[in-house]
Amino acid sequence: MMDGLQMISLDTYRSEWTGNIRADLIAGLVVALALIPEAIAFSIIAGVDPKVGLYASFSIAVLVAITGGRPGMISAATAATAVLMVTLVKDHGLQYLLAATVLAGLIQIVMGLLRLGFVMRYVSKSVMTGFVNALAILIFMAQLPELDPGRVTWLTYALVAAGLAIIYLFPLLTRAIPSPLVTIIVLTALTLFFGWDVRTVGDMGELPDTLPVFLIPDIPLTLETLMIILPYSIAVAVVGLLESLMTQNIVDDLTDTRSDRNQECIGQGIANTATGFIGGMAGCAMIGQSIINVKSGGRGRLSCFTAGVVLLILVVFLGDLVSQIPMPALVAIMIMVSIGTFSWSSIKALRTHPRSSSIVMIATVVTVIYTHNLAIGVLVGVLLSGIFFAAKIAQLFKVTSTISKDGTQRTYVIEGQMFYGSVEDFMNAFDFKEALDKVIIDVSRAHIWDISSVQALDMAVLKFRRDGAEVEIVGMNAASETIVDQLAIHDKPGAMDKLMAH
């Protein structure tokens, strides 16, 4: 996996477009058909007209195909970003969502230029699993208003059940046509034929009947506006990149190829920034659609580009038909997305995985569901992972000592990692009341990492010297010596006073 931002050669870039044309076109067509219901459903989750998600899916797919760092990966409007925007849309309206999308894109571009793609290394498997599971639960919860007994009739439940049956049973006959598309066609045909009174996509808002046009979000350009959209933009930027980089890892593994994380960050940012200016909502890479694309033969940039263009053509010219789609069909599809997104094996693994890993995963899920913010959940998960890791490393730390035959010299041997988590054990290992002429602190089997461990070393040396003992530190490696020379004060005048002042 490449972490540096590297310019790829023109020949390589050209081959990413033309190296797999026929398979990319077919895969892109399949993905476009599957994207339409999802884009509409994600718009409804966010509380905006279907055209907002459809324009976004077109724009993001086309622009990421051109500027992204992972050929063959599908990006569009997603549930991960849609669920973050619900409160913003409810409180302030669509224009603030568009502004937040532009700002989120700019934040992602900056993150890419700062080469922050490497941060994915520090997101543990447990956090990723918690992220995916929480996303699945949020997607399912977003369908509950459409299943409210006070708003819908028994017919809605029957149609949702029929939709789920088609989604899971149709692939047993053939996988040539995506089963979600068959669900939409069958349920729409039945609803129209029998004249059933159920909610339709047209009831949710208008569909686009024209190509998108450039527009600047209609919001006051004030500090107050920035303070309103900034938290949402940061959350969308972080969650969008997290899901995109997770998906990038999956596609890299599926295709046995390497790709550029930082270029993907920049590509996602450019796509989101531009999308906000054509009336679309934020998006990111899609795990499910990317897997469909790869398994359908899509490998190049052309597959994602084709998906975006075909989606727009279908919606703009077939909008009257799309507006007739019954909502139960989309609810069934989103329940399928929810079930497919959830990592069911993680429940079974709770019994066998280390307790700390399970706690991290569960904490991530609970935090996300409580806050409805995937970014906060991931942050909590990463912090817990760091605490548990530090605790494990601190347990591997030990100090042993030997006394000379005449009882005047003691050698302390330090083993393990000296950092903020092990300094308490380090200090507790010394007997400062023992009357000694000389103390040797052997750190040849240790590594000194941070200012906490340097201060602990200072304190130990100065306490022994205060009681009249000579102190010698031996065996320090080059890296430890660098930080000690830079930060230690035990050999400087007035050292004890300085240390006590901290």
N, C-alpha and C positions, 0 to 999 in steps of 0.2 A: 504494500500500500504506500503510495507516494504522499509525503506530507509537505514537501516544498512546492511552491507555486512554480510550475515549469511550463514554458511555452512548447507545445507539441509542434512537430514539423508539419508543413503544409501537406506533404504526402500522407502522413499518418491521419491527419484530419480529413483529407479527401477520402481515404480508404474507409474511415468510420461512417461516411455517407454512402459510398458506392460499392462497398465490399460484399454486400448481402442484400441487394435491392429487392429481389422477388420475395424472399422470406420476410424482410422488413415491412414491405407493403401489406402483405397478408396479415402479419401479426398486428400491425398498426390498425388495420380495419377491424379486427376482432376486439382490440382494446377500445377503439372508439365506440363500438356498440355497447360495450360493458361500462364505459365511462358515463354515458348519457344519464342512466338512472341514478348512478352514484352522485354525479355533479348536482342533479336536481335535489336529491335527498340531502346532500350536505348543505345546500342553500337553505333548505327548510329547517335543518338543525340550527343554522346560524340565525334564522328568523328573517331572511331576505327573499326577494323574488328569485325564482329559478334561473333567470337569465344571468344573475350575478355569479353563480357557480359555473354556469355553462361558458360565459365569456372568460372566466378565470381559467377553466380547464383548457380552453383553446389557447389562450395567451401563454400560460405557464408551460404547457406541453411543447409549443412551437419554440419559445425562447430558450427553455432549458435544453432542448435538442440542439440548438445552435451554440449556446454558451456554456453548457454544463461540463462536468468532468467525467461522467460515467455514461458512455454510449449504451443504449439498450435498456436504460432505466426510465420508467414512466413517472412523470410529475404532472400534477393537476390540483384542482381544489380537493381538499381532504377533510376527513372528520377530525383529525388531530388539531388542525387550525380552526375549523368551524366551531368546535365546542368552546374554544377560547374567546370567541367573538360574541357569544350569545348575550352576555350582560351589556356589552358596549352598544350593540344594536338596540337592545331593549331600552336602554337609558338615553341614548343620544342619536340613534338613527343610522341610516346607510352611509351618509357622507362621512361620518366619523370612522366607520369601518374602512372606507376607501383610503382615508388619510392614514389610518393605522397600518394598512397594507403597504402603502408607499414607504412609511418610516421603517417598518419591519424589513423591507427589502434593502433599504440603505444600511441598516444595522448588519444584515447578513453580508453585504458587500464588504463592509469594514472588517468583519470577522474573518472573511476570506483573505483580504489583503494583509491582515495581521497574522495569517497562517494559524488560525485557531482550530483547524481541522484535527490537529493532533490531540485535542482535548478528548476526543472519542475514546482514546486509549484508557482514560481514567473512569469511564462509565462501565461499571462491572456488569457481568452477565445477569446478575440478580436484579439490578436496576433496569436493564433493558427488558427483562421478562415482566417486571412490575409495570413498566411503562406500557407495554403491549397489552397486558391484561386490563389495566385501568382504562386504556383507550377503548377496548372492547366493551367494557361495562358502561362507559359514557355513551358510546354509540347506541347500545341497547336502551339505556335510560332516555335518550333523546327520542325514541320511538313511542314511549309511554303516552304522551299526549294524544297520539293518533289511535291509541287503544283504550282511551278513557270511556268507560261505559256511559258516562253522562253526555258524551258528544257523538258517539257512533252507535250503530245498530249491530245486531247479531251477525248481519250479513258481512260486516267488515271482518269479524273474527273468522268467518267461514272462508272468505277470500284470502286472508293472510295464511290460513292453514293450507289452502289449495296452492297458493304461491310457493310456500315452503316445500310442499310435496313435489311440485314441478322442479324446483331448484335442485333438490337432492336426488330425484328419481330419473329425470330426463337424461342426465349423463350416462345412465346405464344403457340407454338406447344408442346415443351418439354424442360425441364431444365436439363435433364439427361446428355446431352453433352454441354460443354461450347460453347456459340454462337461464340466467337472469333475463336475457333478451326474450326467450321463449315465454317466460312467466309474464312479462309485460304484454306481449302480443296476445296470449291466450286470455288473460284476465281483462284486458281492454276489449277484446272481441266479445267476450261473454257479457261484460257490463253494457256495452253498446247494444248488443242483440236483444238482451232481455230488458233494457231500460232501467237497470237497477240504480237506486238512489244512493250512491256512495260518493265520498269526497274525491275529487280528481286533482291532478297537477294544476289545471287551469284555475281551481279554487284558491291555490296557494299564491298566485301572483302571475303577472304577465310573462310570457316567453318572448325571447328576442325574435323580431321579424326583419331585422337589418343587421349588417355587419357592425362590429363595435367601432365607436369613434372616440377620439381623444377628448378628455374633459378633466379639468382640475377640480378636485373635491371642494364642494361649496361649504367651507367652514371658516370661522374667524381665525386669522393668523395671529394668535395671541399665546402668551405663556400658559394661560389657563387651559387652552386647547391642547397644547403639548403635554401638560401634566395629565390630562384626561387620557390621551391616546398612548403615551409612552409606556405605561405598565403593560398594556395589551400588546404593543409592538414588540417589546422585549420578549414577552412570553411566546408570541408567535414566531419570532426570529429564532429563539432557542429551540422550541419544540419542533419547528419546521426543519431546522438543520439536524437536530437529533434524529428525527425519523428518516430524513434524507440520507444521513451518513450511515445509519443502521441498515437501510435498504441497499445502499451502495456496497456495504460489506457482503450482504447476501448475494447481490448480483455478481460481485467479484468472485465469490466462492462457486456460484452456479456456472460461471463461464470460464473459470480458471484464468482470469485476466486481472491486471492491476489498473487502478485508476487514481485520479488526483482529487483528494478530499478538498483541498483549498479552492481549486477551480470549481468544484461542485458548489461550495459555499457562495462563490461569486456569481455563478450561473443562477442559483436559486434566488439570490438577492436582486439581480437584474430583472428576472422574470416577475418577481413580486412587485418591484417598484413600478415597472411598466404596466402591470395588470391593474394596479390601483388607479392608473390614469385612464383606463378604458372601461371602468365600471365593474371590475372584477374583485373578488375577495382573495385573500392570501391562500397559498397552497404549499405543497412540498412533494417529495417523492412518495409514491404509493407502494407499499410492500406487496399487497395482493396483485395489483395490476402489473407490477414489474415482473412478478413470477409468471403471470399469465403470458406476458410478452415474450419472456425468455423461452418458456415451454412451447410457445407458438412459433418459435424460430427467430424471433427478433433479437438482433445483436447490435445493430448500428444506430446512429442518430436518426436515420430515416424513419424508424419504427415509431418513435415518440412524436416526431414531426407529423407523420401521416395520421396518427391518432388525433392530434389536435385539429388539423385541417378538416378531416372527415367529420369529426364531431360538430364543428361549426356549420358545415354544409348541410348535414342532416337536420340540425336544429332550426337553422334559418329557413330552410325550404320545406321542412316537414313539421313546422311548429304547431299547425292546427291539429295534427295527429297526436303529437307529444302531449298537448294540453288535455287530451281525452284519457290519458293514462290514469287508472284509479290509484289512489293513495295506498290501499292495501298491498298493491304490487310492490311499491317502493319500500313499504314497511317490511315486507317479507325479504326483500333484497338486503336491507340494512341489518335485519336480524341474522341473515346468512353471513354478512360481512363481520358482524359482531362475533358469531360463533367461530368463524374461520380465523379471526384475529386472535382470539383468546388462546393462550398456551395451556391446553388442558393437561399436558404432561407435567406442568409445574405443580399441579395439585398433588399428583402422585409422588413427585419428587420431594415434597415437604417432609416426608418420613425419612428419606435417605440423605438429603443434602445437609451440610453443616447448619446448625441452628442460626448462626449469624447470617448466612445467605438467605435463609427463609424469612428472618426478621426484616432484612433489607427489602426483599420483594414485597412482603405484606405491607410494610410501612409506606412504600412507594404507592401501592394501590390505594390504601386507606387515605393517604394525604391527597391524592389526585381526586378521589371521589368526594372527599370532604370540601376541598377548595374549588373543584371543577377546573383546576389549572394544572396541566401536565408538567409545566416548567417547575412549579413549586415541588411537585411530587418527585421529579427527577433530582432536584437539588437536595431534598431530604434524603433520598436514597444514596446519593453520592457522599453526603456528609456522614451518614451512618456507615457506609462501606469504609470510608477513611478512618472512622473511629475504631471499627472492629479490626481493620488491618493494623493500625497503630498498636492496639491492645495485643494482637498476636505477636508482633515484632518485639514489643516490650517484654513479653514472656520469655523470649529467647536470650534475654540479657542476663549476665551473671557476673559477680565479682568474687574472686577467691584471693586468699592472702597467706603468706608464709612469713615467719619471724626468724631472724638470724639466731645462731646458737647463743650469742652473748646477750640477746634480748634487746639490742639497741636499734636494730634496723628491721623494718617491715616492708615487704613487697606486696603491693596490691595488683593483681592481674585482672584487667577488664576485658570481658568477652561479649561481643554483640554490637548492636547499634545504639549509639548514644544520641538520643533526641528527647524532645519534650516529654515523651511517654515513659522514658526509662530513667530520668534524672532523679526521681525520688528514690528508686532502688539504688542508684549510684551513691547518693549521699548517705543512705541508711547503712551502706556496707562498711563505712569508715568508723573507727573508734577514735574519736578526737581526744578522748581523755587519757589514752595510753601514753606513757612517758617514753618518747623515742628520740634518738639523735638524728635518725635519717628515715625518710619515707620515699619509696620508689613506686611510682604509679606507671605500670606497664600497659600501654594501650596498643600493643602490636597486633592484638586480635580484635580490636574494636575500630569503629569508624565514627567520627564526630560529625554530626549533620547540621546542627542549628545553633542559634544564639542561646537557647535554654541549656544545651549541653556544655557550651563554652562557659557560661556563667556558673554552672555547677562545678566545673573543673576549677575555675577561679576560686570559688568559695572553699573547696576542699584544700587547695594549695595554701590559701591565705590562713585558714583555720589551723593547719599544722604549723605554719611558720609563726603564727601568733604565740603558739605554745613552745616555740624554741626549736622545732625540728627543721632539718634541712630537707627540701622536697625536690625530687628529680622526676621529670616525666620522660619516659623512654618509649621507643618503638612506634612513634607517630607516623602514619602514612602521609604521602604528599598532599592529598586532598584535605585531610584533617588538619595538617600543618598550615595550609593556606588559610582556612577559616579561623584557626586559633591565633595565628599571627595577626590577622585582621581585626579580631574582636576581643581577644583576651586582654586582661588588664593586671594579672597577678604579678607581673614583673615591673609595673609602672609605679612611680611614687604616689603615695596616698591611695593605694589600690583598695584597701579594706573600707575606707571611708566612702569611696566611690561606689563600691559594690553594695554597701549597706544603704546608700542613698536611693538605690533602685527599688 
